[in-house]
Amino acid sequence: MLDIEKALRLQNARLSALHEVAMGLTSTLNLGDVLQRVAEMAQTLSDSAHAHIFLYDDARDELLLAASHWSTGQRSIPIQPRQGGITHLVARSGEPEFIDNTADHPSYAQMPSQIQPGALACLPLLNGKRVVGTLNLGYWEAHSFDDATRQFLDMMARQATLAIETARSHAEALKRAQLEHELQVAREFQASLMPGELPRVEGWDFGVLWQPAHTVSGDFYDFLNIENESLQGFLIADISDKGMPAALFTALARSTLRASITTACCPADWMTHANRVLWRDTVNGMFVTLCYAQIEPGCGEMIYVNAGHNPPLWFRRADQSFTPLTRTGIALGVDEERSFQQRVIRLEPGEFVLFYTDGVIEAANSHGEELGLDCLRRFLLDNQTASASGMMDALRKSLNTFMGIESQFDDMTALIVKRVE
């Protein structure tokens, strides 16, 4: 009868302890604090000499010490688990190991006695079938792990895993929220770099479309007033990468291009100078395609340099045709020694040039079909009498209608310059 009562009291004590573990571990969501509390509670409730938690990276098959706690007695610095040792065995197999007396176990035959535990319980921290770590409990003397003790320690490891994974999920959620905040700040900064208003030039009309695929964009456009000359400059550009790297390179490219305008006498020389600067500053093989142009408002003359960009479409009113403004050089940042050519066209009243990035013609619908150049030309013919801004608004609606429920894959940017009658 006494043995039964003793067993019941022990069982009730352990259930109460597990409840305390659950309450104690869920009182914080800080991962470091949770790991340390797990180690402290595990050492206290198991009456072990020391407890250690190792987190497991299964991709690298590596164990990292995350937390430790010792009793008030003798302390020892925990050693890094050996590749062929008990801890690695448990991490790989997901099965617990209980060693009542390490002196009789072959894994400890070569270990110095001063750091060798008398007994060891090593339990996997399992999230489903995935091992996220191990809980190691060491005793200085030999210790017997009966079935009830093993069951208790297993339940304690399960509680610990739940707390650790909850704290991890919380930490990941905080990181995602922080990243989303940083991306939003980056988007607002990038948007602030775009011109706040369209140029007002007598006899000319301008319109733009800028629709990033994600929070930040690798496309940009700009309008520039050429000092001491009655010229209006503008450009459209596409960075080779996406996401935050592209957004950062966008700011570099924009500032470099603006600075280069003051260093040379003509657009071709500007591009040559900007290319050299960007080639020196570029990282990870990034580059930028762009098309720069400037107009002489009075005579309708347009000078352009196409640095590896999609050829803009020049609408010819007389025969209702389109002439592509082909490339006059390669992308900026690829070859330091490359030079660029410039070409001249003359727009008649009612004619326009559409500059665009590849995201416009490569916009795809749910069937995987791309918009393509032919569809873009038909759109321009159908809307040729609209204002420049009206054409861009219609193009945005047409693109979104064409894509339907399909997610936008690439940034879409377009700029139209129209000579009005």
N, C-alpha and C positions, 0 to 999 in steps of 0.2 A: 504493500500500500504506500509506504513512504517513497519508494522508487517511482511509483506512478505519479504521486503528488509532485515530486521533484521534477519529473519530466514535464508535467503540465505547467509548472511554474516557469521552467526554462522556456517552454514553447511560447507561453504568454509574454514573457519578457522579450523574446526575440521578435514576436509580432508587433509588440509595442515599439521596439527599437526600429523595425522596418517602417512603421508609421512615422516615427520621428525623422528617419532618414528622408522619407518622401517629403515631409513638411519642410525640413531644413534645407534640402537641396533645391526646392522650388521657390525658396524665398528670394533668390537672386537669379538674374539672367546673364550675369557677367561670367564668361567662360572660365577665366582664370580663377575667379572666386569659387565657382562650382567645382572645378577640378581639385582645388585645395580642400574644400569641405568634404568631398568624397574621400580623399586620402585620410583626413582626420577622423571622420566617422567610421570608416572601414577599419582603421587601426584600433580605435576605441572599442567598437562592438565585437571585433574578432579577438580582442585581447592579445593581439600580435605585438611583436617588438617594433615593427616598422611596416609601413604600407607605401606602395609606389604605384603611380598610374603612368602607363606608357601609351601614347597615341600611335596608331599603326597606319602607315601609308602603304596600302597593298600594291599600288602601282610600282613603287620603288622597293618594296619589301624592306621598309625601314621603320624602326621604333624610336620614338622621341620621348624622353622623360618629360612629363607634363606637370607632375606634382608629387611631393613626398611628405610623410609625417612619421615621426618616431615617438615611442613612448618616452617617459621621463628617464628611462635608464640609458644604457649604452647606445651611442649613435655611431653610424657608419655612413660614409658617402656612398650612395648607390652606384654600382658600376653599369656601364653600357651593356645591354644584353648581347651575348655572343650569337653569331649567326646559327650555330648548331645547338644553342642552349634551349632551356625549357621555355623561356618567354617567347622566342621566335617560333617554337613548335606550336605553342598554344595560339599565337597570332595567325599562323598559317592554317591550322586545322580547325580552329573554332571550338576545340574541346578542352575542358579544364584539366589541370594536372594538380594532384595532391601528393606531396612527398612527406611522409611522416618522419623520416630520418634521412637527411641528405648524406650522412656518412656511408649509408648503404647504397647510394644511387650512383651509377657510373658517370652521370653528367657532372658530378662534383668531385670526381677523383683527383683532378689536377688543380682544383681551386685551393688557394692558401686558406688554412684553417681560420685565420683571424678575420676573414671576411665571409666565411662560409656560414650560411644560416643552419640552424639545427633542423628546421622544418620549413616547408614552403607550400603555399597555396597560390596557384596562378590561374586566374579566371578570365575568360574572354569577355570583352564588352561587345555584345552582339546587337546590331541593329538589323533585325531580320536575320538574314544569313551572312551579312557583311560584318566582318570584325573591324571595329573602330579603334580598339585598343585592348589593353590588358590591365587587370588589377592584381598586383602582386602583394601577398602578405607573408612576411618573414618572421620566424620565431628563432630565438637563440638556442633553445633546447628542442629536443625531439618532441613532437606533438601529434596526437592521434586525431584524425579527421573522420569522425563517424558519419553515418548517413544523414543524421539530423543536422550536423554542423555543415556538411557539404550542401545540403539543401538550403540552409539559411544563407550561406555565403553566395550561392548561386542567385538567390532572390535579391540579395543586397547588390550584386553586380548588375542585375537587370534594372533595379531602381537607379543605380549610378548611371547606366547607359542612357536611360530615359532623360535624366537631368542634363547629362553632357550633350546629348543630341538636341534637346530643347534650347540649351544655351548657344549651341553652334548655329542652329536655325535663326535664333534671334540675332546673333552677330552677323550672319550673312544678310539678314533683312536690313540691318543697320547699314551694312556696306553698300547694299543695293540702293538704299535710300540716299546715302551720301553721294554715290556715283551719279544717280539720277539728278540730284541737286547740282552737282558739279557740271554735268552735261547741259542742264538747263541754263546755268550761268554762262557756259561756253556758247550756247546757242544765242543767248541775248547779246553777248559780246560780239559774236560773229555777225548777227543781224545789224548791230550798230555800225559795223564796217561798211555795210551796203549803203549806197546813196539814199539819202532820205527823201529826195524828190527827183523828178525827171528834169532834164535840161529844157530850157525855154529858148529855142532858137527860131528866129523868124523864117518861115518857109519850110520848117521841118517838124516832124512829129516822132516821138519816142514812146516805146512801151517795153515792159519787162515782165518776165515770169520767173520766179525763183521758188521752187518747191522741193526742199530737201526730202530725201527718203527716210532719214532718221533724225535724231535730235540735232546733230551738227552735220554740216555739208562739206563736200569736197569741191563744189562748184562756187564760182563767184563772178560778179560783173562789176564794172566801175565806169564812172563818167569822169572825164578830166578836162579842165580848161587849160589850153596851152597858152602860157604867159606871153604877153607882148604880140600875140597873133590872134586873128579873128577865126580861130579854129576850135572845133569841138571834138574832143577825143573820147573814145569809149572802148571797152574790151569785154570779152567773155572768156572764162578759163575753167579748166577741169583738172583737178589734182588726180594723180594716178592711184592714190590710196583712198580709203574710206574711214569714217569714224573720227575719233579724236586726233590721230596723227595727221589726217588730211586737213582737219580744221586748223591745227597749229601751223601746218605748211601753208595754208591759205593766207594767214596773217603775214607770214614771211614773204610770200610771193607778192602779195598786194603792196606791201611797203617797199619792196625791192623795185617793182615796176614803177611805182610813183616817183621814187628817188631817181631812177634811171632816166626819166624824161628830161631832167634838168642837166644831164651830163653829155648829151650828144645833139646833133643838129637835125636828125631825121629819124622817123620811126624804125627803119632798119637798123640804124646804129643803136637806138635805145634797146632794141631786142638783143642785140649782140652783147651790150654791156650787162643787161639783166641776166642773160644766160650765164655769163662768166661768174657773176656774184652767186647765183643760185647753185651753180655747179659746185662751188666751193663749200656752200652751206648745207647742201642736201644730205640726208641720211637715209640709209636703208633703200637706196636706189629710187627714191621718189623723184618724180618729175611733174611738169605741168604743161598741158597743151593749151594754147590760147590763140585768139585772133584779136589783134588790135586794129582799129581804124580811126581815121579822123576826117572830118568833112570841112570843105570850104563852102559855107552856107550860100554865098552869092551865086556861084557858078555851078553848084551841084557836084563838084569833084570830090571823090573819096579816095584817100590813100590807105592801103591796108597791108598788114603783115600777118601771114597765117603760119604760126609756129606749131605745126603738127596737129592742128585742130580739124574738127569736122568742117568741110568747106561750106561757108555760108551760102545762102540761096539769094541771088540777085534777080528780082522779078523785072522782066522787060515788058513794058506795057504794050508796045507796038505789036508784037506777035504773041503775047500771052505766054511767054516762055520763061524758063529759069536758067541762069548761068551760074555754075558753082565757082566760088572764089577759092581756087585751089591753093594748096600749101606752098609757102615760099621759104620753108625751113623746117627743121625738126623741133620736137618738144624742148622746152627750156629745162636745163639741169642734166641733160644726157651727155653732151660733149662740150667741153670748155672752149674748144677752138672753132666751133661752127659759127658761121656768119649767116645773115638773113637778107633776103631781098624784099623790096616793097613794090607794089603795083598800084596802078591808078585806074579808076573807072569813073564814069560820069552818069549820074542819075538824072533822068528826065522827070518832070512833075508827074505824080501818080505812081512812080516806081519806088521800090523799097528793097532793103536787104534784111534777111532774117539770119541772125547768128543764133546757134543753139549748141547744146552739149549732147553727147550720145544717149543720155538718159531719155531724151525726148523721142527719138526714133526707135529706141530699143524698149520702150514701154510695152509690156506684154499683158495680154488678157488671160482668162482662165484656161484657154485652150493652148497656151504657149505661143500664140501668134504675136509677132511684134508689129508695132504701128508702121514702121518703115518710111522710106523717103517718098514713095509714090503717094501714100496717104497724106503725108505732110504737104506735098505740093498741091494736091486736090483741095485740102483745107485752105491753103493760102489763096488759091484761085477763087474759091467760093466766098472768101471774106476780104477780097482785095479792096473793096470800097470802104471798109470800116476804118475807124481811127486806129492808130497804133495800139493804144491801150485797150480798145475794144477787141482788136485781134488777139491780144494776149489773154484777155479774159475768156474769150471764146475758145482759145487753144487749151487753156487750163481745164475748162469744162469738158471739152472733147477728149482730152487725155484721161481724165478721171472716169468719164463714161466708158471709154474704150477698155480701161483696166478693170472696171467693175469691182468685184469683190477681191480681185487679186491684189496682193500687197505690192506697193511700189518698191522696186528693187534698187533703182539708182536715182541719184539726184537729177532733177529736171530743171534746166535753166534755158531761157530764150530771151533774146533782145532784138527788137525790130527798130529799124531806122527808116523813116518814110519821108520822101520829098513830096510835100503837098502842093496842090495847084494854086 
